[in-house]
Amino acid sequence: MPSAIIQPTAAHTATVIFAHGLGDQGESWRAVISGDYDYRQPGELTIPAHLPHVKWIFPDAPKQEVTANFGMTMPAWFDMSELPLRPGQFLKEVFETDETVKNGVQIFDDLVQAEVTAGIPESRIVVGGFSQGGALALVAGLGGNDWRTKSSGDESKLAGVVVLSGWMPLREQFKSRISPHAKSIPVLWGHGTADSVIYHKVGEISVELLQDQHGIVKHSAHDQLGAPGVNFQSYERMGHTSCEKEMEDLVTFLGSVIPQQQTQNL
């Protein structure tokens, strides 16, 4: 599968696999993370420079028909029937197709396994994504071997999960397919309060479901970024996009869950 990649500039000891949103491509997020859309002040480090030991992989989603967009064919991790996602309808309906979500998770699983084969332990791999990619990362990151069928699934545990402007897909299936390690995996969840595509309240409800149904602890303090459980961060007036503060929180989170270390300490 085609992927945009940012190679580490120090000894490669950790990997982040990050999925784009519906209709996008991996190159867009490679540009964001690498600093091509530069908001930094003179002398400020780029995100990869803060994390020189990390390899970044930005896969391209396969093209498929998307019901929510009138059946148009576009890059998509899975099919879904409705957009935008509003809080009222979110609790009443299921919008995702189980089979296509499984297919999307398998793409993540294959990429994780390729990194493990190359010598990076699963405990040093983070999966993440934006919007639909974030929803997929949540399933791939917290799901057991009913989701990640090619991995050791319940025998393994990722370093962390990043969900930006996402939601919990397939709520009923999530109950039976969650990993026994889910409570101990750190999750960074960022969401803009002005998001009109995946409403901020949908993100809040998703985190509440993780807490109420699965016993996953919810945090909100910045000094708990990287702690086991979900750290939910709201960004005022941010729409369906990202911002400088969210990227700063991402660096802090990754620095906590996959800190730089010497190769021999792996």
Backbone torsions as a table, in degrees:
resi	resn	phi	psi	omega
1	MET	NA	133.0	178.7
2	PRO	-61.2	137.6	178.9
3	SER	-144.0	141.1	168.0
4	ALA	-85.5	143.3	-173.2
5	ILE	-135.6	140.0	166.8
6	ILE	-111.9	116.3	-178.3
7	GLN	-79.7	147.7	176.2
8	PRO	-68.3	154.6	178.0
9	THR	-107.2	-3.7	172.3
10	ALA	-122.2	-173.9	178.0
11	ALA	-55.4	129.4	-175.7
12	HIS	-77.0	107.4	-179.1
13	THR	-124.5	1.5	-179.6
14	ALA	-158.1	157.5	-178.3
15	THR	-138.2	140.7	171.4
16	VAL	-116.2	127.4	175.7
17	ILE	-109.5	117.9	-170.6
18	PHE	-126.7	126.1	-175.3
19	ALA	-101.8	133.8	179.0
20	HIS	-73.5	175.9	178.3
21	GLY	-87.4	178.0	-177.5
22	LEU	-58.4	130.5	176.2
23	GLY	79.6	2.5	-176.1
24	ASP	-102.3	-165.3	176.1
25	GLN	-146.6	160.9	-176.8
26	GLY	-61.0	-32.6	-178.6
27	GLU	-58.6	-33.4	-179.7
28	SER	-60.3	-45.1	-178.8
29	TRP	-78.3	-27.1	172.1
30	ARG	-59.9	-41.5	-179.7
31	ALA	-65.6	-40.0	178.6
32	VAL	-62.6	-50.9	-175.6
33	ILE	-68.5	-35.7	-176.9
34	SER	-77.2	-14.3	178.5
35	GLY	94.9	17.0	178.0
36	ASP	-63.0	-34.8	174.4
37	TYR	-95.2	83.5	-161.1
38	ASP	-84.7	119.2	174.2
39	TYR	-111.7	4.1	-173.7
40	ARG	-75.4	153.9	171.9
41	GLN	-82.3	158.1	177.9
42	PRO	-53.8	130.2	179.1
43	GLY	92.6	-13.9	178.8
44	GLU	-73.6	143.2	179.8
45	LEU	-79.1	148.6	170.3
46	THR	-74.3	167.5	178.2
47	ILE	-60.2	-48.4	177.4
48	PRO	-60.0	-32.0	178.9
49	ALA	-68.7	-31.8	174.6
50	HIS	-68.0	-28.0	-174.2
51	LEU	-127.8	65.5	-171.3
52	PRO	-67.3	-17.0	-178.2
53	HIS	-87.8	-2.5	-172.7
54	VAL	-99.1	131.2	168.5
55	LYS	-93.3	132.3	179.2
56	TRP	-108.3	130.8	177.0
57	ILE	-120.6	125.9	-179.1
58	PHE	-120.9	85.9	-176.0
59	PRO	-70.2	154.1	173.2
60	ASP	-91.9	131.1	177.1
61	ALA	-69.5	149.3	174.1
62	PRO	-68.4	155.7	176.8
63	LYS	-84.9	133.5	178.9
64	GLN	-155.6	164.5	178.1
65	GLU	-71.6	138.8	-179.4
66	VAL	-121.7	113.7	-175.5
67	THR	-58.2	-40.3	-177.6
68	ALA	-63.0	-23.2	178.8
69	ASN	-109.1	43.2	173.8
70	PHE	60.6	30.9	177.5
71	GLY	76.7	10.7	179.2
72	MET	-65.6	147.2	176.1
73	THR	-88.9	127.6	-177.4
74	MET	-159.2	166.7	174.2
75	PRO	-61.6	123.3	-177.3
76	ALA	-153.2	140.6	176.7
77	TRP	-78.9	-28.0	176.7
78	PHE	-162.4	164.3	178.3
79	ASP	-83.6	146.8	176.1
80	MET	-147.7	153.4	-169.3
81	SER	-97.7	-9.4	-172.4
82	GLU	-147.4	138.6	169.0
83	LEU	-153.8	142.0	-4.1
84	PRO	-70.1	168.8	176.1
85	LEU	-98.5	114.9	179.3
86	ARG	-105.6	152.6	-174.0
87	PRO	-60.9	-38.7	-178.1
88	GLY	-61.7	-49.5	-178.0
89	GLN	-74.5	-27.8	-176.8
90	PHE	-58.6	-37.5	-178.2
91	LEU	-82.7	-11.7	-175.8
92	LYS	-101.0	-27.3	-171.6
93	GLU	-129.2	161.6	170.8
94	VAL	-109.6	128.7	-171.8
95	PHE	-107.1	-11.2	-172.4
96	GLU	-103.9	150.0	176.6
97	THR	-93.6	121.2	-173.5
98	ASP	-55.4	-47.6	-176.1
99	GLU	-61.9	-41.7	-178.3
100	THR	-72.9	-31.5	174.7
101	VAL	-64.2	-43.8	177.2
102	LYS	-58.1	-40.9	178.6
103	ASN	-62.6	-40.9	178.4
104	GLY	-65.3	-42.2	178.0
105	VAL	-60.7	-37.0	-179.0
106	GLN	-63.0	-32.9	176.6
107	ILE	-62.6	-45.8	175.4
108	PHE	-58.2	-47.1	-176.3
109	ASP	-59.9	-42.9	178.8
110	ASP	-61.7	-41.4	-179.9
111	LEU	-67.1	-40.4	176.6
112	VAL	-61.0	-46.8	-177.6
113	GLN	-64.1	-34.6	177.6
114	ALA	-64.0	-38.8	177.9
115	GLU	-69.2	-39.7	177.6
116	VAL	-62.0	-43.9	178.0
117	THR	-60.8	-33.6	-179.7
118	ALA	-79.7	-3.7	174.1
119	GLY	111.3	3.2	178.1
120	ILE	-97.3	115.4	-178.8
121	PRO	-63.3	151.9	178.6
122	GLU	-58.6	-29.7	178.8
123	SER	-69.0	-4.1	177.0
124	ARG	-119.0	23.2	-179.7
125	ILE	-121.9	133.2	175.7
126	VAL	-114.5	135.7	172.1
127	VAL	-109.8	143.7	-178.5
128	GLY	-158.2	177.1	178.2
129	GLY	179.0	169.9	-179.7
130	PHE	-113.5	134.4	175.7
131	SER	57.4	-118.0	178.7
132	GLN	-60.9	-35.7	175.8
133	GLY	-64.4	-33.5	176.7
134	GLY	-69.1	-39.9	176.5
135	ALA	-61.3	-42.4	178.9
136	LEU	-65.9	-40.7	179.0
137	ALA	-62.0	-36.3	178.9
138	LEU	-62.2	-45.1	179.2
139	VAL	-66.1	-47.0	-179.0
140	ALA	-66.4	-35.3	-175.8
141	GLY	-78.7	-36.7	-177.3
142	LEU	-104.2	-5.0	-178.0
143	GLY	-80.9	150.3	176.4
144	GLY	-89.2	-158.3	-173.2
145	ASN	-76.7	-2.9	168.8
146	ASP	-73.2	-23.3	175.6
147	TRP	-94.1	-55.8	-173.6
148	ARG	-92.7	78.7	-168.1
149	THR	-72.5	-21.8	-179.1
150	LYS	-95.0	-10.6	179.8
151	SER	-93.4	179.0	173.6
152	SER	-78.9	-1.8	169.4
153	GLY	51.2	-105.1	-175.7
154	ASP	-66.0	-14.3	179.5
155	GLU	-87.2	-10.1	-176.0
156	SER	-121.8	167.2	-177.0
157	LYS	-148.9	121.8	178.1
158	LEU	-72.7	161.5	179.8
159	ALA	-73.0	-30.9	-177.3
160	GLY	180.0	171.2	-179.5
161	VAL	-134.8	139.7	176.9
162	VAL	-122.3	123.7	177.7
163	VAL	-121.3	112.2	177.8
164	LEU	-110.8	119.1	177.5
165	SER	55.3	42.1	-177.3
166	GLY	-112.6	-162.3	-179.6
167	TRP	-158.1	170.2	174.8
168	MET	-88.8	114.0	177.3
169	PRO	-85.9	160.7	172.5
170	LEU	45.5	62.0	-172.6
171	ARG	-56.5	-41.9	-177.6
172	GLU	-69.1	-43.3	178.3
173	GLN	-65.7	-32.3	179.9
174	PHE	-57.7	-36.8	-177.3
175	LYS	-58.9	-42.3	-174.0
176	SER	-91.4	-11.4	-174.1
177	ARG	-113.0	8.5	-176.4
178	ILE	-74.5	147.5	-179.3
179	SER	-73.8	146.9	174.4
180	PRO	-65.6	-14.8	179.0
181	HIS	-91.6	-1.4	-170.1
182	ALA	-57.0	-35.9	-177.7
183	LYS	-67.5	-22.9	-175.1
184	SER	-102.7	2.0	-179.8
185	ILE	-91.0	125.9	177.3
186	PRO	-70.2	135.9	178.7
187	VAL	-128.6	127.4	169.7
188	LEU	-99.6	122.6	179.1
189	TRP	-121.8	113.0	177.8
190	GLY	-110.9	140.8	-178.5
191	HIS	-153.2	137.0	177.9
192	GLY	-83.5	140.1	-178.6
193	THR	-71.0	-18.0	-179.1
194	ALA	-105.0	20.1	-179.3
195	ASP	-68.8	121.0	179.9
196	SER	-108.5	10.3	175.4
197	VAL	-107.0	-56.7	169.8
198	ILE	-113.7	98.3	-170.6
199	TYR	-57.6	144.4	179.6
200	HIS	-52.9	-39.2	-179.7
201	LYS	-64.7	-31.3	176.0
202	VAL	-63.1	-41.6	175.1
203	GLY	-62.3	-44.4	178.7
204	GLU	-60.8	-45.3	179.6
205	ILE	-62.3	-41.4	179.5
206	SER	-58.8	-44.7	180.0
207	VAL	-67.2	-38.4	177.0
208	GLU	-62.2	-38.7	177.3
209	LEU	-64.6	-41.4	176.7
210	LEU	-60.3	-37.7	-179.7
211	GLN	-73.5	-48.9	-173.1
212	ASP	-75.4	-39.4	-174.9
213	GLN	-90.5	-26.6	-172.9
214	HIS	-122.2	-1.1	177.1
215	GLY	69.5	23.4	179.3
216	ILE	-85.4	123.3	-174.8
217	VAL	-66.5	139.2	175.7
218	LYS	-104.0	130.4	174.8
219	HIS	-117.2	163.3	172.4
220	SER	-141.3	-14.3	-178.2
221	ALA	-75.2	140.9	-179.1
222	HIS	-67.0	-26.9	179.7
223	ASP	-76.3	0.0	176.2
224	GLN	-108.7	9.6	175.5
225	LEU	-60.6	123.4	-178.2
226	GLY	98.3	-4.1	176.5
227	ALA	-78.3	152.4	176.2
228	PRO	-55.2	139.6	-175.5
229	GLY	108.6	-174.3	-178.1
230	VAL	-100.9	124.1	173.1
231	ASN	-101.4	107.4	-176.0
232	PHE	-95.8	118.8	-179.5
233	GLN	-116.8	125.7	176.8
234	SER	-99.5	142.2	-179.6
235	TYR	-120.9	112.4	-173.1
236	GLU	-62.4	133.9	175.6
237	ARG	65.7	8.1	176.6
238	MET	-85.0	133.5	178.3
239	GLY	-88.1	-147.3	-179.1
240	HIS	-84.9	73.2	-175.1
241	THR	-160.8	-161.6	175.0
242	SER	-125.4	176.9	-180.0
243	CYS	-149.8	170.1	-177.4
244	GLU	-60.4	-42.2	-178.8
245	LYS	-63.8	-40.2	178.5
246	GLU	-63.0	-40.4	178.6
247	MET	-66.7	-35.2	175.2
248	GLU	-63.9	-41.5	177.8
249	ASP	-65.5	-35.4	177.2
250	LEU	-62.1	-44.6	178.9
251	VAL	-61.7	-44.0	179.1
252	THR	-61.4	-44.9	-179.8
253	PHE	-61.1	-49.8	-178.2
254	LEU	-65.8	-36.9	177.0
255	GLY	-63.0	-25.3	178.7
256	SER	-82.7	-44.5	-172.3
257	VAL	-88.1	-25.9	175.7
258	ILE	-133.4	65.7	-178.8
259	PRO	-65.8	157.0	178.9
260	GLN	-67.1	138.6	177.8
261	GLN	-150.8	166.8	179.9
262	GLN	-77.1	146.8	-177.4
263	THR	-54.8	-39.2	-175.3
264	GLN	-70.7	-11.7	-180.0
265	ASN	-87.7	-4.8	-179.2
266	LEU	-65.9	NA	NA
